[in-house]
Amino acid sequence: MTTGASRRVGTTLLGVVGLVGAAAVAVRLSPWPSALLIRAVFDRGAARTSAALEAHVPRSLSEVIDESYAADDPDARLDVFAPGGLQDGEARPTIVWIHGGAFISGAKGDIANYLRVLAGHGYTTVGVDYSISPEARYPRALEQVNRALGHVTRNATRLHVDPSRIVLAGDSAGSHLAAQVAALTTDPSYARLVGIPPSLAPEQLAGNLLFCGPYDFDLAKGSSRLGGWFLDTALWSYSGIKDHASDDRFQRASIAHHLSPDFPPTFLSAGNADPLLQHSLELADRLAELGVDHETLFFPAEHEPRLPHEYQFDLDSDAGRLALDRALAFLERLTATRARVVP
């Protein structure tokens, strides 16, 4: 190799080392690089999942797409799906679903086809958008979901919503948001602690459907190297604080530590290969300790095929169909799907 070529190679290597070093520094100083990487991966997965669900969507539905639930907030949009052919004023038990995405990705469109499937079983379903992180920080998403519930109940007659039979639902990060809203709705002391007056009265909330969620932020400690990086990125992005465990205000969102016996009836599930499985197992144990009505769908550790995070959206699998059947049975028990006229 010539001296000139050697210098060019050396310069290139120094440039690469410099870029790697700059990237390493950026990752330590900000959650943005890691958050954007995770977002790209999650968004691709969500698109594949949504496309696979299209074959299961019923044809006859009533839809309201991309309705604003807060005029002063461009991120505050929701979709509503209801069985086709409903008469004016005819209401159905209503599932308000908050999408997942580790607080840093996702949109209501990701879950729209699953909500259409649920609507085909006789429910009005609502998919809620909220501001994701790191662009937005806690508690903005929580406040937005609470505002969405106020909008849905104020417009109940037009949207075929039964405001006396609302079920909060969510997957992954959305499951955490659903659980936190349920807690502040049913426990006045917790609502005061987080500083958010609930939009629903406790008697309006029939129950929860919670899939694959993170409920105890302490479980992020001591995670595997990859899992720890992922959880740290998500919680740093969501809280806006790298050492989020030191922030008392954010730790109040660790919902497993803030449950009361008045928490609504809850259906919990996660796959046996879900890295967040322990969150659901511990939440189920806590609900049992408090005497809260709850049902669970968990799988033996040796279950094959291994069931990953968000397994429930795969309706081409036996486990996904089982999760849907069990969730529908739980909903039927809570709400009795006969329609009624909203006063």
PyMOL commands that set and color helices and strands:
alter all, ss='L'
color gray80, all
select helices_A, chain A and resi 3-29+32-56+108-119+140-154+156-159+173-186+188-194+202-204+217-220+225-239+244-246+248-251+255-257+277-290+311-313+318-335
alter helices_A, ss='H'
color red, helices_A
select strands_A, chain A and resi 61-68+77-83+90-98+124-128+161-171+205-211+266-269+294-297+340-341
alter strands_A, ss='S'
color yellow, strands_A
deselect
rebuild
show_as cartoon
